[in-house]
C-alpha cells in the first residue's frame, strides 16, 4: 500500500509539472488584459492602447490585448488590485508608472511595493511639464514663480495624484523657488488634471509632456517648462527646462511606463512576454502612432527595467525623505 501511495504521489506531481509546462508552452491561448490604473483618455491609457494594438500579430503574441481601466487615488486603486486580487496566470498584466507606484509604496498606505510585481518591458519616458491655460497671464516660468512668491498658496496647480511624477515635480519646484504652490490632486488622472487647466479651474497644472503636447496642438494651453535635465528636441524644442528658468529641478519626475505582471506568475510565461513585448513596442505602426500623439518612447528589456526600478527606488527614498 505504501508503495502504491508513493507511486501515486509521484505520478500526480509529474502530471502537475507536465500540465504547468504544457500551459506555458501554449501560452497565450486567449486574449490578455492590461489593467491601467488611470482613467480613459489620459497619457497612460492613450499610450497603452497604442503600444498593445499589434499584440495579435502572429510573430508577436498571437492574441489581442485589451485595456481595463481601474482608476482612483493616483493609481493606488489599480495597483492594489493587481497586487492582491489579480490572477497571476499571465492573462492579467498591469501598466506601471515609475516613479508613481514606487514613490507611493515608499510613503506607505498601500498594499504593494516593487517586490509585488515582475516587470516585463518599458515603452515610454514622459517628462513632467508645467502648463497654463491659453489665456493665462503667465507666459514664462519666471512669471509664474514671481506670482507664487508674492502670493503664497494662490497658484492652484492640478496633477494626477499624490506622489506621482506630477506631485514630485511640484514638491521640487516649491523647494527650488522657496515658494508655496497649492497642489490639487484630481480624480481621473492626467486627463482630468489637464481639463482643470483648460477650463480655468486652476492657475496652472503639472502634467505629462504627451498630454500637454496634444493640448497645445489643439490650441488649449501654453507649456512653460519641462521638468528634465534637457529639452525635449523631438516634441518641445522651444520649451526650456526648469533648470533653464533658474530652478534646481532634475528628472526625478520623469514618468517611465511599461508592462508588468503580478508576483508568482510562471517564469516560463514571464520569459515569453519578456521576449515578445519589446518587439511589440518596436513595431513601425506603434512608433508612428506614438510620435503622432506626442508620446516619447524609451524601449527597455526586462533586465533593463529591473535595474531602473532598483535605481529609482533607492533614489526616491532619499529624495522623498528631503521633501
C-alpha positions in Angstrom: 0.0 0.0 0.0 2.9 2.3 0.9 4.5 1.7 -2.5 1.1 2.4 -4.2 0.6 5.7 -2.4 4.2 6.7 -3.1 3.8 5.9 -6.8 0.5 7.8 -6.9 2.1 10.9 -5.3 5.0 10.8 -7.8 2.5 10.4 -10.7 0.4 13.3 -9.5 3.4 15.5 -9.1 4.6 14.6 -12.5 1.2 15.4 -14.0 1.2 18.8 -12.3 4.6 19.7 -13.6 3.7 18.4 -17.1 0.4 20.4 -17.0 2.2 23.6 -16.0 4.8 23.2 -18.6 2.1 22.5 -21.2 0.2 25.6 -20.2 3.4 27.7 -20.5 4.3 26.1 -23.8 0.9 27.0 -25.4 0.7 30.5 -23.8 -1.1 32.6 -24.7 -4.3 30.8 -25.7 -6.7 33.7 -25.2 -6.7 37.5 -25.1 -4.7 39.2 -22.4 -6.0 42.0 -20.2 -3.9 45.0 -19.1 -5.0 47.0 -16.1 -4.4 50.7 -16.4 -4.5 52.5 -13.0 -5.8 55.7 -14.6 -8.9 56.8 -16.4 -9.6 56.6 -20.1 -8.1 59.4 -22.2 -5.0 60.1 -20.1 -1.5 59.5 -21.3 -1.1 56.1 -19.8 -4.4 54.9 -21.2 -3.8 56.5 -24.5 -0.3 55.0 -24.9 -1.2 51.6 -23.5 -3.8 51.2 -26.3 -1.3 52.1 -29.0 1.7 50.0 -27.8 -0.5 46.9 -27.5 -2.5 47.3 -30.7 -0.3 44.8 -32.6 -0.2 42.1 -29.9 -2.4 39.8 -32.0 0.2 39.6 -34.8 1.4 36.0 -35.4 5.0 37.0 -35.0 4.3 38.6 -31.6 1.9 37.2 -29.0 -0.7 35.9 -31.5 -3.5 37.1 -29.1 -5.1 40.6 -28.7 -4.6 42.7 -25.7 -7.5 44.6 -24.2 -7.4 47.5 -21.7 -9.2 47.6 -18.3 -9.3 51.0 -16.6 -9.0 50.8 -12.8 -8.5 54.5 -11.8 -8.5 56.0 -8.3 -6.3 57.6 -5.7 -3.4 58.5 -8.1 -3.1 54.9 -9.3 -3.4 53.2 -5.8 -6.7 51.5 -6.6 -5.4 49.7 -9.7 -2.1 48.7 -8.3 -3.6 47.5 -5.0 -5.9 45.3 -7.1 -3.1 44.0 -9.3 -1.0 43.1 -6.3 -3.7 41.5 -4.1 -6.6 40.3 -6.3 -5.5 39.8 -9.9 -4.8 36.2 -11.2 -1.1 35.5 -11.8 -1.7 33.2 -14.7 -0.2 35.5 -17.4 -3.6 36.7 -18.6 -3.6 39.8 -16.5 -0.9 42.4 -16.9 -0.7 45.9 -15.5 0.7 49.1 -16.8 3.3 50.6 -14.4 4.2 54.2 -13.9 7.5 55.0 -12.3 8.1 57.0 -10.1 4.4 56.8 -9.2 3.9 53.3 -7.7 7.4 53.1 -6.2 7.1 56.5 -4.5 3.6 55.6 -3.2 4.9 52.4 -1.7 7.8 54.3 0.0 5.3 56.8 1.6 3.1 53.9 2.7 -0.6 53.2 3.0 -0.7 50.8 0.0 -0.6 47.0 -0.4 2.2 46.9 -2.9 5.9 47.5 -3.4 8.3 46.9 -6.3 8.5 43.3 -4.9 4.8 42.8 -5.6 5.3 42.7 -9.4 7.5 41.4 -12.1 8.5 43.9 -14.9 8.2 42.8 -18.5 9.3 45.8 -20.6 9.3 49.6 -20.7 7.8 51.5 -23.6 7.9 55.2 -22.7 9.8 58.0 -20.9 7.4 61.0 -20.4 8.7 64.1 -18.6 6.5 66.3 -16.5 5.8 69.8 -17.8 4.2 72.9 -16.3 1.2 74.1 -18.2 -1.2 77.1 -18.0 -4.4 77.9 -20.0 -4.1 79.6 -23.4 -5.3 82.9 -22.0 -3.2 82.8 -18.8 -1.4 85.9 -17.5 1.7 83.8 -17.3 3.9 83.4 -20.4 7.1 82.0 -18.7 8.1 80.1 -15.6 9.7 83.3 -14.3 6.2 85.0 -14.4 4.6 82.1 -12.6 7.3 81.9 -9.9 7.2 85.7 -9.3 3.5 85.5 -8.7 3.8 82.5 -6.4 6.4 84.2 -4.3 4.2 87.3 -3.9 1.0 85.2 -3.4 1.9 82.1 -1.3 -0.6 79.3 -1.9 -2.5 81.2 -4.6 -1.1 79.3 -7.5 -3.5 76.4 -7.6 -1.9 73.5 -9.5 -3.6 70.4 -10.8 -1.9 67.0 -11.0 -2.8 63.3 -11.4 -2.5 62.4 -7.7 -0.3 62.3 -4.7 3.3 61.1 -5.0 3.0 60.6 -8.8 5.5 62.3 -11.1 3.4 65.5 -11.2 3.4 65.8 -7.4 7.1 65.1 -7.1 7.8 67.9 -9.7 5.6 70.3 -7.7 7.5 69.5 -4.5 10.8 70.0 -6.2 9.6 73.4 -7.7 8.4 74.5 -4.3 11.8 73.7 -2.7 13.7 75.3 -5.6 11.8 78.6 -5.6 11.2 78.7 -1.8 7.6 79.4 -2.6 4.2 77.7 -2.0 2.0 76.1 -4.6 -1.5 74.8 -3.9 -1.2 71.3 -5.4 -4.6 69.7 -6.1 -4.6 66.0 -6.9 -7.5 65.4 -9.3 -9.7 62.4 -9.7 -9.3 60.7 -13.1 -5.6 61.1 -13.6 -3.8 63.3 -16.1 -6.8 63.8 -18.4 -8.8 65.3 -15.6 -5.9 67.4 -14.4 -5.5 68.8 -17.9 -9.2 69.6 -18.2 -8.9 71.6 -15.0 -6.2 73.8 -16.6 -8.1 74.2 -19.9 -11.3 75.1 -18.0 -9.5 77.7 -15.9 -10.4 75.8 -12.6 -6.7 76.1 -11.6 -4.0 78.7 -12.4 -1.5 76.0 -13.6 -1.0 72.3 -14.0 1.8 69.8 -13.9 1.2 67.1 -16.4 2.8 64.7 -18.9 4.6 66.0 -21.9 2.4 63.8 -24.1 -0.9 65.1 -22.7 0.4 68.7 -22.8 1.7 68.3 -26.4 -1.7 67.3 -27.6 -3.4 70.0 -25.7 -1.1 72.7 -27.1 -1.5 71.3 -30.6 -5.3 71.8 -30.1 -4.6 75.4 -29.0 -5.8 75.0 -25.4 -2.6 75.5 -23.3 0.8 77.1 -23.0 3.7 75.0 -21.8 6.1 77.0 -19.7 8.8 74.4 -18.7 9.9 70.8 -18.8 11.0 69.0 -15.6 14.0 67.3 -17.1 17.7 67.9 -17.4 17.5 68.6 -21.1 15.0 70.0 -23.6 12.8 67.5 -25.5 14.0 68.2 -29.0 11.6 65.8 -30.7 8.3 67.4 -29.4 9.0 70.6 -27.4 12.3 72.1 -28.7 11.0 75.6 -28.0 10.2 74.9 -24.3 13.0 75.5 -21.8 13.8 73.1 -18.9 13.0 74.3 -15.4 16.7 74.5 -14.8 17.0 77.0 -17.6 14.4 79.0 -15.8 16.6 79.1 -12.7 15.0 76.2 -10.8 17.1 73.4 -9.4 14.7 70.6 -10.7 16.1 67.5 -12.2 14.5 64.5 -14.0 13.2 62.8 -10.8 9.6 63.2 -12.0 10.1 61.7 -15.5 7.3 59.1 -16.0 8.5 55.7 -17.2 5.7 53.5 -18.5 5.7 49.8 -19.3 4.0 46.4 -18.5 4.3 44.1 -15.5 2.7 41.0 -14.1 1.8 40.1 -10.5 4.4 38.2 -8.5 4.1 34.5 -8.8 3.5 34.4 -12.5 5.0 31.3 -14.1 8.7 32.1 -15.0 8.2 30.5 -18.4 5.3 32.9 -19.2 7.4 35.8 -18.0 10.1 34.7 -20.3 7.7 34.5 -23.3 6.4 38.0 -22.5 9.9 39.4 -22.0 10.9 38.2 -25.4 7.8 39.3 -27.3 6.6 42.6 -25.7 9.7 44.7 -26.5 9.3 43.6 -30.2 5.7 44.7 -30.0 6.8 48.1 -28.8 9.3 48.4 -31.7 6.6 47.8 -34.4 6.6 50.6 -37.0 2.9 51.2 -36.7 3.2 51.7 -33.0 6.2 54.1 -33.4 4.3 56.1 -35.9 1.1 56.4 -33.7 3.2 57.3 -30.6 5.0 60.0 -32.4 1.8 61.5 -33.8 0.4 61.6 -30.3 3.5 63.4 -28.9 4.5 60.4 -26.8 8.3 59.9 -26.2 9.4 56.3 -26.3 12.2 54.5 -24.5 12.1 50.8 -25.0 13.8 48.7 -22.3 14.1 45.0 -21.8 13.0 43.2 -18.6 16.6 43.3 -17.3 16.9 47.0 -18.0 13.7 47.7 -16.3 14.7 45.7 -13.2 17.8 47.8 -13.0 15.8 51.0 -13.5 13.3 50.1 -10.8 16.0 49.3 -8.3 17.9 52.6 -9.0 14.7 54.7 -8.9 13.7 53.1 -5.6 16.9 53.9 -3.9 16.9 57.4 -5.4 13.3 58.1 -4.4 13.9 57.0 -0.8 16.5 59.7 -0.5 14.5 62.3 -2.4 11.2 61.9 -0.6 12.9 62.0 2.8 14.1 65.5 2.0 10.9 66.9 0.5 
